[in-house]
Amino acid sequence: MKLSLLFIFIFSVEILSAKTHAESINGYDAILTKHVKNNGPGVAVIVSRGDQVLYQGARGMANVELDVPLSVVSVFRLGSITKQFTAAGILLLQEQGKLSVKDDIHKYVSDFPTEENKVTIENLLTHTSGIANYTEDESLFASEIQAPTNIDKMLERFAKHPMKFKTGEQFRYSNTGYVLLGKIIEVASGQNYAEFIDEHIFKKLKMNSSYFDSPKIIPNRANGYDMGPDGIVNAMYIDMMWPHAAGSLMSTVGDLHLWFNGLATQKLLAESSYQQMLQPFTLNDGSMSSYGYGIESRDLNKYKTYAHGGGIPGFVTNAFYVPEEKLYVAVLSNLSNRNVGILSTLLGAQALDIEVPTFTAVTLNENKVKQFLGTYKTDSGSSRTLSLENGKLYSQRDNRDPEEIFPMADNQFYFEGSLTYLVAERNSEGKKVINAYHQLSSEPEVAILIEKIAIH
């Protein structure tokens, strides 16, 4: 009798587990079906926990003109996720005693101007060097980025840009800094960057479908697409030497799973190096940035994540790791304007059983909204302005372009194509505040009213 009961219990648990797994797969499938059409450029995604792949799938076309579908083995340009590999390469060389992240970069690139600032390798890794970002140079993109080049010619070109601030004063993203890191890897290792990454990372982690992008034939390479004024177009051509160590790598979702699992389980770096990679940088004034070495700390609901995204002509990418759950999510798209951030968040929420809000628009009540119009400021000094123009409500962060927001109640507003929403109310002291909920956060970013907008 006891044996029969034990059998029934085990059998019931197995059925329940199978059902739960099937429901999870259906949940992931439903997210892709809702957000990605099959007849245009698409995505490949993976969700894994430790060594175990929970889900991988693809939607859309690898080549729209030839009607070739994407699959989980499709190879995508990674864009700035490349920076994680570059950072790991630097730490590998540090472990080998060939450099230190505290070294002045002039030990390796003696001619690059830093205007009497001491710039260390760590400053390049953390985007705190003050070195300008070459991708903000419109003239370079207009006339040069399609032309063949090499790393020395690139650095000679980038050297013409003046410094943006004193080293260590602020965080400001710089692709130039990561190209410099690529050169430092070459000088310290005696190999070119592509060879070094292939030998010391790709081969070591058995990432057999990962490459430094080049014109050579790459099996399962996905075509890249941009959105033009009249619809989807083939992506603009750039010579892929230009992104170099800041954005020239290619991979699959399966290889990215091998990458971060290997990183997090010390198959590549020592634990101390891995922790160094994750550590946010302390600026000169003692404040902390959210960026370590090629990795940014972000929150997803109650969870801390380590994340990075990428954007390059024809492609956009996003990936994050939740250390508490050993969960990794990666989304790769061959359409440059796709919102892969929301896709990765939804996939992560499915894996972590986080409730996702649904937004339903209601009619805007201008009279009730007017009491909340004005400029609000957060503790960090960032501002948000709520304004009303021609019957439409807008939110503007700092000096960015205003974005239209839509009411779902008289004091609650959402952004189209986003999981972020705002709640306008009075706090316990009677002050008007805007509570912004980002990334399915359980705690809001609070901004207090500092200046009302005059209503005429």
VOPAGU-2260 file (C-alpha; in pm, 1 decimal, decimal comma):
REM VOPAGU-2260
SITE   aa  ch    i         X         Y         Z
SITE  MET   A    0       0,0       0,0       0,0
SITE  LYS   A    1     277,2     242,2      97,2
SITE  LEU   A    2     465,1     153,7    -221,7
SITE  SER   A    3     154,5     227,1    -431,0
SITE  LEU   A    4     106,8     564,8    -263,4
SITE  LEU   A    5     473,6     649,2    -321,8
SITE  PHE   A    6     439,3     556,1    -690,3
SITE  ILE   A    7     125,2     771,2    -724,5
SITE  PHE   A    8     303,3    1065,1    -557,8
SITE  ILE   A    9     611,5    1041,2    -782,6
SITE  PHE   A   10     395,8     994,7   -1093,2
SITE  SER   A   11     182,5    1299,9    -999,4
SITE  VAL   A   12     490,7    1514,9    -942,7
SITE  GLU   A   13     629,1    1413,0   -1283,6
SITE  ILE   A   14     300,3    1505,3   -1453,7
SITE  LEU   A   15     290,9    1838,5   -1270,3
SITE  SER   A   16     653,2    1912,8   -1367,5
SITE  ALA   A   17     587,5    1825,4   -1730,8
SITE  LYS   A   18     278,2    2044,8   -1731,7
SITE  THR   A   19     466,0    2334,2   -1573,6
SITE  HIS   A   20     746,3    2301,4   -1827,9
SITE  ALA   A   21     496,2    2288,8   -2114,2
SITE  GLU   A   22     318,8    2596,8   -1980,0
SITE  SER   A   23     652,8    2779,6   -1960,8
SITE  ILE   A   24     737,8    2687,6   -2321,0
SITE  ASN   A   25     393,7    2808,6   -2429,1
SITE  GLY   A   26     455,5    3132,1   -2238,1
SITE  TYR   A   27     785,6    3198,0   -2416,0
SITE  ASP   A   28     630,3    3108,1   -2752,5
SITE  ALA   A   29     341,7    3347,2   -2688,6
SITE  ILE   A   30     581,9    3636,9   -2620,8
SITE  LEU   A   31     760,2    3583,9   -2951,9
SITE  THR   A   32     435,9    3534,9   -3143,4
SITE  LYS   A   33     293,2    3859,0   -3004,3
SITE  HIS   A   34     597,9    4075,5   -3073,0
SITE  VAL   A   35     760,2    3930,3   -3388,7
SITE  LYS   A   36     605,6    3866,0   -3729,1
SITE  ASN   A   37     720,6    3562,8   -3925,5
SITE  ASN   A   38     739,8    3735,9   -4264,6
SITE  GLY   A   39    1001,3    4003,0   -4184,2
SITE  PRO   A   40    1332,6    4033,5   -3999,4
SITE  GLY   A   41    1310,1    3864,3   -3663,8
SITE  VAL   A   42    1483,3    3739,7   -3352,6
SITE  ALA   A   43    1656,8    3443,1   -3197,3
SITE  VAL   A   44    1634,4    3409,4   -2819,3
SITE  ILE   A   45    1758,4    3190,1   -2538,3
SITE  VAL   A   46    1666,2    3152,8   -2171,9
SITE  SER   A   47    1892,5    2935,8   -1956,7
SITE  ARG   A   48    1951,2    2858,2   -1590,8
SITE  GLY   A   49    2304,6    2745,9   -1519,6
SITE  ASP   A   50    2392,6    2470,1   -1767,3
SITE  GLN   A   51    2027,4    2403,6   -1853,2
SITE  VAL   A   52    1862,7    2569,0   -2152,2
SITE  LEU   A   53    1503,3    2645,5   -2051,8
SITE  TYR   A   54    1399,4    2777,4   -2391,4
SITE  GLN   A   55    1545,3    2877,2   -2725,2
SITE  GLY   A   56    1354,4    2982,6   -3030,1
SITE  ALA   A   57    1347,9    3203,0   -3338,3
SITE  ARG   A   58    1088,5    3398,1   -3534,2
SITE  GLY   A   59    1112,0    3586,0   -3862,5
SITE  MET   A   60    1348,0    3582,6   -4157,6
SITE  ALA   A   61    1724,9    3556,1   -4184,1
SITE  ASN   A   62    1692,9    3675,5   -4543,1
SITE  VAL   A   63    1367,5    3848,4   -4633,5
SITE  GLU   A   64    1434,7    3859,3   -5008,7
SITE  LEU   A   65    1514,7    3488,0   -5031,2
SITE  ASP   A   66    1249,2    3385,7   -4777,5
SITE  VAL   A   67    1502,4    3209,7   -4551,7
SITE  PRO   A   68    1380,6    3176,4   -4191,3
SITE  LEU   A   69    1586,4    3248,8   -3884,9
SITE  SER   A   70    1676,4    2961,6   -3652,7
SITE  VAL   A   71    1853,7    2921,8   -3320,5
SITE  VAL   A   72    2180,3    2863,0   -3509,3
SITE  SER   A   73    2156,0    3190,8   -3703,4
SITE  VAL   A   74    2463,3    3411,9   -3661,3
SITE  PHE   A   75    2402,7    3777,3   -3570,9
SITE  ARG   A   76    2624,5    4079,4   -3526,3
SITE  LEU   A   77    2644,4    4143,9   -3151,3
SITE  GLY   A   78    2719,1    4514,8   -3156,3
SITE  SER   A   79    2829,4    4635,6   -2814,7
SITE  ILE   A   80    2789,4    4299,6   -2640,4
SITE  THR   A   81    3136,9    4262,9   -2795,6
SITE  LYS   A   82    3260,3    4485,2   -2511,9
SITE  GLN   A   83    3212,2    4202,9   -2260,6
SITE  PHE   A   84    3452,5    3983,4   -2456,4
SITE  THR   A   85    3703,7    4268,5   -2483,3
SITE  ALA   A   86    3685,7    4327,3   -2107,4
SITE  ALA   A   87    3734,8    3955,3   -2039,8
SITE  GLY   A   88    4034,4    3956,6   -2275,6
SITE  ILE   A   89    4194,7    4236,8   -2074,0
SITE  LEU   A   90    4138,4    4044,6   -1749,7
SITE  LEU   A   91    4285,6    3727,2   -1900,8
SITE  LEU   A   92    4600,9    3923,1   -1985,3
SITE  GLN   A   93    4607,2    4066,2   -1634,4
SITE  GLU   A   94    4589,8    3712,1   -1492,7
SITE  GLN   A   95    4883,7    3622,6   -1719,1
SITE  GLY   A   96    5082,4    3915,3   -1579,5
SITE  LYS   A   97    5102,1    4091,5   -1916,2
SITE  LEU   A   98    4923,3    4407,0   -1803,7
SITE  SER   A   99    4734,7    4563,9   -1514,2
SITE  VAL   A  100    4407,0    4750,8   -1542,6
SITE  LYS   A  101    4577,2    5025,8   -1338,6
SITE  ASP   A  102    4837,6    5078,8   -1614,3
SITE  ASP   A  103    4850,2    5411,4   -1794,2
SITE  ILE   A  104    4732,2    5345,6   -2150,1
SITE  HIS   A  105    5043,7    5523,0   -2285,8
SITE  LYS   A  106    5241,8    5214,8   -2187,8
SITE  TYR   A  107    5070,0    5046,3   -2484,8
SITE  VAL   A  108    4947,7    5332,5   -2709,1
SITE  SER   A  109    5213,9    5596,1   -2649,5
SITE  ASP   A  110    5100,8    5840,9   -2917,8
SITE  PHE   A  111    4729,9    5865,9   -2832,9
SITE  PRO   A  112    4658,1    6215,0   -2691,3
SITE  THR   A  113    4489,6    6247,2   -2350,6
SITE  GLU   A  114    4557,3    6617,9   -2286,9
SITE  GLU   A  115    4777,5    6559,1   -1979,7
SITE  ASN   A  116    4517,3    6332,6   -1818,3
SITE  LYS   A  117    4640,2    6001,1   -1681,2
SITE  VAL   A  118    4403,8    5752,0   -1843,3
SITE  THR   A  119    4425,1    5394,7   -1718,2
SITE  ILE   A  120    4304,3    5075,6   -1883,2
SITE  GLU   A  121    4034,7    5068,6   -1615,0
SITE  ASN   A  122    3910,9    5411,3   -1726,4
SITE  LEU   A  123    3865,6    5273,6   -2077,5
SITE  LEU   A  124    3681,6    4967,0   -1946,4
SITE  THR   A  125    3441,7    5175,6   -1735,8
SITE  HIS   A  126    3381,1    5461,3   -1984,6
SITE  THR   A  127    3532,0    5715,4   -1745,2
SITE  SER   A  128    3835,3    5816,1   -1952,7
SITE  GLY   A  129    3697,4    6139,3   -2098,2
SITE  ILE   A  130    3803,2    6021,7   -2446,3
SITE  ALA   A  131    3546,6    6120,6   -2708,8
SITE  ASN   A  132    3316,6    5865,3   -2868,7
SITE  TYR   A  133    3395,7    5837,4   -3239,9
SITE  THR   A  134    3044,0    5716,0   -3324,7
SITE  GLU   A  135    2918,4    6065,7   -3240,9
SITE  ASP   A  136    3129,3    6207,2   -3528,2
SITE  GLU   A  137    2872,2    6257,2   -3804,3
SITE  SER   A  138    3134,2    6335,6   -4069,1
SITE  LEU   A  139    3302,7    6000,0   -4008,5
SITE  PHE   A  140    2976,0    5814,9   -4057,5
SITE  ALA   A  141    2889,2    6020,2   -4363,9
SITE  SER   A  142    3204,3    5953,3   -4561,2
SITE  GLU   A  143    3453,9    5718,2   -4397,7
SITE  ILE   A  144    3298,2    5423,2   -4221,1
SITE  GLN   A  145    3237,3    5228,5   -4543,5
SITE  ALA   A  146    3605,8    5243,1   -4639,8
SITE  PRO   A  147    3852,7    4964,2   -4553,4
SITE  THR   A  148    4082,7    5052,6   -4264,2
SITE  ASN   A  149    4304,9    4906,9   -3992,1
SITE  ILE   A  150    4330,4    4973,3   -3622,8
SITE  ASP   A  151    4629,4    5205,8   -3642,0
SITE  LYS   A  152    4464,0    5425,5   -3905,1
SITE  MET   A  153    4147,5    5430,2   -3695,4
SITE  LEU   A  154    4327,8    5544,2   -3381,6
SITE  GLU   A  155    4510,0    5812,2   -3580,1
SITE  ARG   A  156    4167,5    5935,2   -3696,6
SITE  PHE   A  157    4013,8    5917,3   -3346,6
SITE  ALA   A  158    4306,7    6111,9   -3199,6
SITE  LYS   A  159    4171,1    6424,4   -3369,7
SITE  HIS   A  160    3876,6    6436,6   -3128,4
SITE  PRO   A  161    3934,5    6648,8   -2815,3
SITE  MET   A  162    3877,2    6504,8   -2465,9
SITE  LYS   A  163    3524,8    6549,7   -2330,7
SITE  PHE   A  164    3605,2    6581,3   -1957,7
SITE  LYS   A  165    3877,5    6518,1   -1702,4
SITE  THR   A  166    3943,7    6150,4   -1649,4
SITE  GLY   A  167    3728,0    5992,4   -1376,8
SITE  GLU   A  168    3487,0    6284,7   -1346,3
SITE  GLN   A  169    3189,2    6114,1   -1508,1
SITE  PHE   A  170    3061,4    5811,6   -1694,7
SITE  ARG   A  171    3023,2    5874,9   -2067,9
SITE  TYR   A  172    2999,1    5591,9   -2314,9
SITE  SER   A  173    3295,0    5577,1   -2553,1
SITE  ASN   A  174    3336,4    5324,2   -2832,2
SITE  THR   A  175    3676,2    5481,6   -2895,3
SITE  GLY   A  176    3785,5    5362,0   -2552,7
SITE  TYR   A  177    3703,9    5003,3   -2641,2
SITE  VAL   A  178    3884,7    5023,1   -2976,3
SITE  LEU   A  179    4185,4    5138,4   -2774,0
SITE  LEU   A  180    4139,9    4831,9   -2552,5
SITE  GLY   A  181    4152,1    4617,8   -2866,0
SITE  LYS   A  182    4487,3    4772,4   -2954,0
SITE  ILE   A  183    4613,2    4720,2   -2598,4
SITE  ILE   A  184    4518,6    4350,4   -2622,6
SITE  GLU   A  185    4720,3    4327,8   -2943,8
SITE  VAL   A  186    5029,1    4496,2   -2794,3
SITE  ALA   A  187    5020,5    4297,3   -2468,7
SITE  SER   A  188    4944,3    3958,3   -2626,9
SITE  GLY   A  189    5138,2    3980,3   -2951,9
SITE  GLN   A  190    4828,9    3862,1   -3142,0
SITE  ASN   A  191    4574,2    4059,5   -3335,9
SITE  TYR   A  192    4245,6    4110,2   -3153,7
SITE  ALA   A  193    4041,8    3864,4   -3361,7
SITE  GLU   A  194    4299,8    3585,8   -3315,3
SITE  PHE   A  195    4326,9    3648,3   -2942,5
SITE  ILE   A  196    3949,3    3638,3   -2880,4
SITE  ASP   A  197    3912,2    3326,9   -3096,4
SITE  GLU   A  198    4194,7    3135,8   -2927,1
SITE  HIS   A  199    4146,7    3239,5   -2566,5
SITE  ILE   A  200    3766,8    3273,6   -2542,2
SITE  PHE   A  201    3575,9    3117,5   -2833,2
SITE  LYS   A  202    3780,1    2798,5   -2854,0
SITE  LYS   A  203    3813,2    2763,8   -2476,7
SITE  LEU   A  204    3435,0    2782,7   -2427,0
SITE  LYS   A  205    3360,1    2579,4   -2743,9
SITE  MET   A  206    3179,1    2875,0   -2901,6
SITE  ASN   A  207    3205,9    2723,6   -3247,0
SITE  SER   A  208    2968,5    2967,9   -3419,8
SITE  SER   A  209    3127,4    3292,7   -3301,4
SITE  TYR   A  210    3349,0    3517,5   -3511,2
SITE  PHE   A  211    3510,3    3854,6   -3566,2
SITE  ASP   A  212    3296,0    3985,6   -3852,6
SITE  SER   A  213    3458,3    4002,6   -4193,1
SITE  PRO   A  214    3363,4    3954,7   -4561,8
SITE  LYS   A  215    3439,1    3582,1   -4542,6
SITE  ILE   A  216    3158,9    3329,6   -4579,5
SITE  ILE   A  217    3004,9    3254,1   -4240,1
SITE  PRO   A  218    2756,1    2964,6   -4222,8
SITE  ASN   A  219    2406,2    3067,4   -4108,4
SITE  ARG   A  220    2487,1    3440,1   -4120,9
SITE  ALA   A  221    2167,4    3647,2   -4091,1
SITE  ASN   A  222    2115,6    3949,4   -4313,9
SITE  GLY   A  223    2072,4    4282,6   -4136,7
SITE  TYR   A  224    1785,2    4526,6   -4194,4
SITE  ASP   A  225    1697,4    4882,9   -4102,3
SITE  MET   A  226    1361,0    5058,4   -4106,0
SITE  GLY   A  227    1338,6    5316,9   -4382,4
SITE  PRO   A  228    1064,3    5576,5   -4436,6
SITE  ASP   A  229     871,2    5334,4   -4658,9
SITE  GLY   A  230     942,1    5012,5   -4471,8
SITE  ILE   A  231    1221,1    4760,7   -4423,0
SITE  VAL   A  232    1544,7    4811,4   -4618,4
SITE  ASN   A  233    1877,2    4634,6   -4631,0
SITE  ALA   A  234    2113,5    4776,8   -4367,6
SITE  MET   A  235    2369,4    5036,9   -4467,5
SITE  TYR   A  236    2712,6    4893,4   -4535,8
SITE  ILE   A  237    3000,0    4958,5   -4299,0
SITE  ASP   A  238    3347,5    4807,7   -4296,9
SITE  MET   A  239    3337,4    4593,2   -3983,3
SITE  MET   A  240    3693,0    4681,2   -3888,5
SITE  TRP   A  241    3561,3    5017,5   -3764,6
SITE  PRO   A  242    3363,7    4880,0   -3466,5
SITE  HIS   A  243    3655,4    4647,8   -3381,5
SITE  ALA   A  244    3677,1    4562,6   -3008,9
SITE  ALA   A  245    3375,3    4784,1   -2940,9
SITE  GLY   A  246    3132,8    4597,7   -3164,4
SITE  SER   A  247    3264,5    4364,8   -3437,8
SITE  LEU   A  248    3190,1    4018,9   -3296,5
SITE  MET   A  249    2921,3    3780,4   -3422,3
SITE  SER   A  250    2754,2    3491,3   -3244,5
SITE  THR   A  251    2445,9    3276,4   -3188,5
SITE  VAL   A  252    2215,0    3261,6   -2888,5
SITE  GLY   A  253    2349,9    2915,7   -2804,2
SITE  ASP   A  254    2707,8    3038,5   -2801,9
SITE  LEU   A  255    2608,1    3335,1   -2582,4
SITE  HIS   A  256    2467,9    3088,4   -2329,2
SITE  LEU   A  257    2806,5    2911,4   -2328,6
SITE  TRP   A  258    2976,0    3250,5   -2294,1
SITE  PHE   A  259    2805,1    3382,8   -1984,0
SITE  ASN   A  260    2769,8    3046,7   -1814,7
SITE  GLY   A  261    3143,7    2997,6   -1865,5
SITE  LEU   A  262    3214,2    3345,8   -1732,7
SITE  ALA   A  263    2996,2    3301,3   -1423,4
SITE  THR   A  264    3134,4    2955,1   -1337,5
SITE  GLN   A  265    3505,3    3036,5   -1369,5
SITE  LYS   A  266    3560,8    2834,5   -1685,6
SITE  LEU   A  267    3731,1    3141,0   -1830,3
SITE  LEU   A  268    3837,2    3382,0   -1554,7
SITE  ALA   A  269    3925,3    3341,6   -1189,2
SITE  GLU   A  270    3646,8    3432,9    -946,0
SITE  SER   A  271    3837,8    3744,8    -840,0
SITE  SER   A  272    3861,4    3864,2   -1201,9
SITE  TYR   A  273    3492,0    3796,0   -1260,3
SITE  GLN   A  274    3399,7    3997,8    -951,9
SITE  GLN   A  275    3630,5    4278,1   -1066,0
SITE  MET   A  276    3446,7    4280,1   -1398,6
SITE  LEU   A  277    3110,8    4328,2   -1223,8
SITE  GLN   A  278    3217,1    4601,3    -981,7
SITE  PRO   A  279    3074,7    4948,7   -1060,3
SITE  PHE   A  280    3335,3    5226,5   -1086,7
SITE  THR   A  281    3380,5    5497,1    -823,7
SITE  LEU   A  282    3401,4    5843,3    -982,1
SITE  ASN   A  283    3627,6    6122,9    -860,4
SITE  ASP   A  284    3350,1    6273,7    -645,1
SITE  GLY   A  285    3289,8    5941,1    -468,2
SITE  SER   A  286    2966,2    5857,4    -648,5
SITE  MET   A  287    2922,5    5522,2    -818,9
SITE  SER   A  288    2847,7    5457,9   -1183,0
SITE  SER   A  289    2637,8    5153,6   -1269,5
SITE  TYR   A  290    2896,0    5021,8   -1517,1
SITE  GLY   A  291    3179,2    4778,9   -1450,1
SITE  TYR   A  292    3401,0    4625,6   -1718,5
SITE  GLY   A  293    3171,7    4578,6   -2019,1
SITE  ILE   A  294    2879,5    4504,7   -1789,5
SITE  GLU   A  295    2607,7    4730,7   -1650,5
SITE  SER   A  296    2419,4    4668,9   -1324,5
SITE  ARG   A  297    2043,9    4699,1   -1364,8
SITE  ASP   A  298    1735,7    4598,1   -1169,0
SITE  LEU   A  299    1459,4    4371,2   -1292,0
SITE  ASN   A  300    1180,8    4381,5   -1037,1
SITE  LYS   A  301    1346,3    4265,1    -711,1
SITE  TYR   A  302    1645,7    4111,5    -888,9
SITE  LYS   A  303    1988,2    4256,2    -965,2
SITE  THR   A  304    2102,3    4186,4   -1319,7
SITE  TYR   A  305    2425,2    4226,3   -1515,8
SITE  ALA   A  306    2344,4    4338,5   -1865,7
SITE  HIS   A  307    2454,0    4485,1   -2195,4
SITE  GLY   A  308    2292,2    4569,1   -2524,4
SITE  GLY   A  309    2419,7    4644,1   -2869,2
SITE  GLY   A  310    2318,6    4829,6   -3182,3
SITE  ILE   A  311    2493,0    4827,2   -3519,4
SITE  PRO   A  312    2356,1    4877,8   -3871,8
SITE  GLY   A  313    2106,2    4598,8   -3933,7
SITE  PHE   A  314    2116,7    4446,5   -3585,0
SITE  VAL   A  315    2019,2    4512,7   -3224,1
SITE  THR   A  316    2087,7    4290,8   -2922,5
SITE  ASN   A  317    2021,1    4263,4   -2551,6
SITE  ALA   A  318    2131,3    4014,9   -2286,8
SITE  PHE   A  319    2130,6    3996,1   -1908,5
SITE  TYR   A  320    2224,3    3761,5   -1624,8
SITE  VAL   A  321    2044,6    3725,5   -1290,2
SITE  PRO   A  322    2309,8    3593,4   -1049,0
SITE  GLU   A  323    2062,0    3505,8    -774,0
SITE  GLU   A  324    1884,1    3264,2   -1009,2
SITE  LYS   A  325    2178,4    3183,0   -1241,7
SITE  LEU   A  326    1940,6    3292,4   -1517,7
SITE  TYR   A  327    2062,8    3417,7   -1856,5
SITE  VAL   A  328    1845,8    3576,1   -2126,0
SITE  ALA   A  329    1967,4    3685,7   -2470,8
SITE  VAL   A  330    1775,4    3834,3   -2761,6
SITE  LEU   A  331    1940,8    3892,1   -3100,3
SITE  SER   A  332    1756,6    4071,4   -3382,2
SITE  ASN   A  333    1839,9    4143,6   -3745,0
SITE  LEU   A  334    1619,6    4456,6   -3748,1
SITE  SER   A  335    1804,2    4752,4   -3601,1
SITE  ASN   A  336    1505,6    4937,9   -3454,5
SITE  ARG   A  337    1338,0    4645,3   -3280,1
SITE  ASN   A  338    1276,1    4687,0   -2906,5
SITE  VAL   A  339    1479,8    4388,9   -2785,8
SITE  GLY   A  340    1491,0    4534,4   -2434,4
SITE  ILE   A  341    1122,0    4474,0   -2381,0
SITE  LEU   A  342    1148,4    4126,0   -2532,8
SITE  SER   A  343    1432,8    4021,9   -2302,7
SITE  THR   A  344    1247,7    4166,0   -2002,2
SITE  LEU   A  345     930,5    3973,8   -2086,3
SITE  LEU   A  346    1125,7    3650,1   -2133,2
SITE  GLY   A  347    1300,2    3707,4   -1801,0
SITE  ALA   A  348     968,9    3781,1   -1631,5
SITE  GLN   A  349     828,4    3454,0   -1767,0
SITE  ALA   A  350    1124,7    3261,9   -1623,7
SITE  LEU   A  351    1111,2    3440,8   -1287,5
SITE  ASP   A  352     731,6    3435,2   -1258,5
SITE  ILE   A  353     711,1    3814,8   -1239,0
SITE  GLU   A  354     369,4    3965,1   -1307,6
SITE  VAL   A  355     368,0    4185,9   -1617,3
SITE  PRO   A  356     131,8    4486,8   -1611,7
SITE  THR   A  357    -113,6    4546,0   -1893,4
SITE  PHE   A  358    -194,8    4900,8   -2001,4
SITE  THR   A  359    -533,1    5013,7   -2135,7
SITE  ALA   A  360    -571,6    5372,0   -2250,8
SITE  VAL   A  361    -855,5    5590,5   -2123,6
SITE  THR   A  362    -969,0    5933,1   -2240,4
SITE  LEU   A  363    -733,3    6208,0   -2127,7
SITE  ASN   A  364    -896,1    6434,5   -1865,3
SITE  GLU   A  365    -703,6    6757,2   -1922,9
SITE  ASN   A  366    -846,5    6935,3   -1619,3
SITE  LYS   A  367    -729,0    6664,5   -1381,6
SITE  VAL   A  368    -390,9    6624,5   -1552,5
SITE  LYS   A  369    -308,0    6998,1   -1540,4
SITE  GLN   A  370    -240,0    6984,9   -1165,2
SITE  PHE   A  371      59,3    6757,6   -1232,0
SITE  LEU   A  372     221,7    6954,0   -1515,6
SITE  GLY   A  373     572,2    7079,6   -1439,8
SITE  THR   A  374     932,9    6977,5   -1390,4
SITE  TYR   A  375    1026,2    6713,9   -1133,1
SITE  LYS   A  376    1370,2    6620,2   -1005,2
SITE  THR   A  377    1507,1    6292,7    -866,2
SITE  ASP   A  378    1761,1    6260,3    -583,8
SITE  SER   A  379    2027,0    6188,2    -847,5
SITE  GLY   A  380    1958,2    6524,5   -1014,6
SITE  SER   A  381    1780,9    6388,5   -1321,5
SITE  SER   A  382    1471,3    6579,9   -1429,9
SITE  ARG   A  383    1137,3    6483,5   -1582,4
SITE  THR   A  384     898,1    6740,5   -1730,2
SITE  LEU   A  385     528,0    6668,3   -1786,5
SITE  SER   A  386     368,8    6896,4   -2045,8
SITE  LEU   A  387      40,0    6919,6   -2236,6
SITE  GLU   A  388      35,2    7024,5   -2601,7
SITE  ASN   A  389    -262,0    7015,6   -2838,9
SITE  GLY   A  390    -446,2    6769,1   -2622,0
SITE  LYS   A  391    -149,7    6530,5   -2592,0
SITE  LEU   A  392      55,6    6461,3   -2280,3
SITE  TYR   A  393     435,3    6439,7   -2296,1
SITE  SER   A  394     718,5    6331,1   -2067,1
SITE  GLN   A  395    1070,0    6467,0   -2119,9
SITE  ARG   A  396    1378,6    6333,7   -1938,9
SITE  ASP   A  397    1657,5    6589,9   -1898,5
SITE  ASN   A  398    1744,0    6726,5   -2245,2
SITE  ARG   A  399    1607,5    6434,7   -2444,9
SITE  ASP   A  400    1320,6    6459,5   -2690,9
SITE  PRO   A  401     972,5    6459,2   -2533,8
SITE  GLU   A  402     782,7    6129,7   -2555,5
SITE  GLU   A  403     406,7    6104,6   -2569,7
SITE  ILE   A  404     249,5    5924,3   -2275,9
SITE  PHE   A  405     -98,3    5781,8   -2255,6
SITE  PRO   A  406    -341,2    5786,3   -1960,1
SITE  MET   A  407    -465,9    5464,2   -1806,8
SITE  ALA   A  408    -618,4    5660,5   -1515,5
SITE  ASP   A  409    -635,3    6029,7   -1424,1
SITE  ASN   A  410    -292,7    6007,4   -1257,0
SITE  GLN   A  411    -133,3    5703,6   -1425,5
SITE  PHE   A  412      41,6    5708,7   -1762,3
SITE  TYR   A  413     229,4    5463,0   -1982,2
SITE  PHE   A  414     472,0    5479,3   -2275,4
SITE  GLU   A  415     376,2    5302,0   -2596,1
SITE  GLY   A  416     595,3    4997,1   -2661,3
SITE  SER   A  417     742,2    5004,6   -2311,5
SITE  LEU   A  418     689,5    4849,7   -1969,4
SITE  THR   A  419     762,7    5180,8   -1796,5
SITE  TYR   A  420     471,2    5367,5   -1641,0
SITE  LEU   A  421     428,1    5680,7   -1428,2
SITE  VAL   A  422     208,6    5750,8   -1127,0
SITE  ALA   A  423     148,6    6115,7   -1031,2
SITE  GLU   A  424      43,2    6174,3    -671,0
SITE  ARG   A  425     122,2    6353,4    -346,8
SITE  ASN   A  426     371,4    6199,3    -104,7
SITE  SER   A  427     331,3    6174,4     272,1
SITE  GLU   A  428     452,5    6534,9     304,6
SITE  GLY   A  429     191,7    6660,9      62,1
SITE  LYS   A  430     444,0    6729,4    -217,5
SITE  LYS   A  431     358,0    6639,7    -576,4
SITE  VAL   A  432     571,4    6355,5    -708,7
SITE  ILE   A  433     608,0    6140,3   -1017,2
SITE  ASN   A  434     678,4    5776,2    -937,5
SITE  ALA   A  435     836,7    5605,5   -1237,8
SITE  TYR   A  436     829,7    5225,8   -1248,2
SITE  HIS   A  437    1099,6    5085,2   -1479,6
SITE  GLN   A  438    1183,2    4729,1   -1583,6
SITE  LEU   A  439     893,8    4579,8   -1383,0
SITE  SER   A  440    1045,0    4741,6   -1073,1
SITE  SER   A  441     870,6    4697,8    -740,1
SITE  GLU   A  442    1017,2    5027,1    -613,6
SITE  PRO   A  443     972,0    5348,0    -814,1
SITE  GLU   A  444    1217,1    5617,7    -913,6
SITE  VAL   A  445    1073,6    5919,8    -730,6
SITE  ALA   A  446    1088,6    6274,9    -868,6
SITE  ILE   A  447     957,6    6575,1    -671,6
SITE  LEU   A  448     795,1    6877,2    -833,8
SITE  ILE   A  449    1032,0    7176,3    -845,9
SITE  GLU   A  450     863,3    7399,9   -1103,5
SITE  LYS   A  451     501,3    7420,6   -1214,0
SITE  ILE   A  452     405,5    7489,0   -1574,4
SITE  ALA   A  453     187,5    7796,8   -1598,4
SITE  ILE   A  454    -161,1    7718,6   -1732,2
SITE  HIS   A  455    -325,4    7985,5   -1946,8
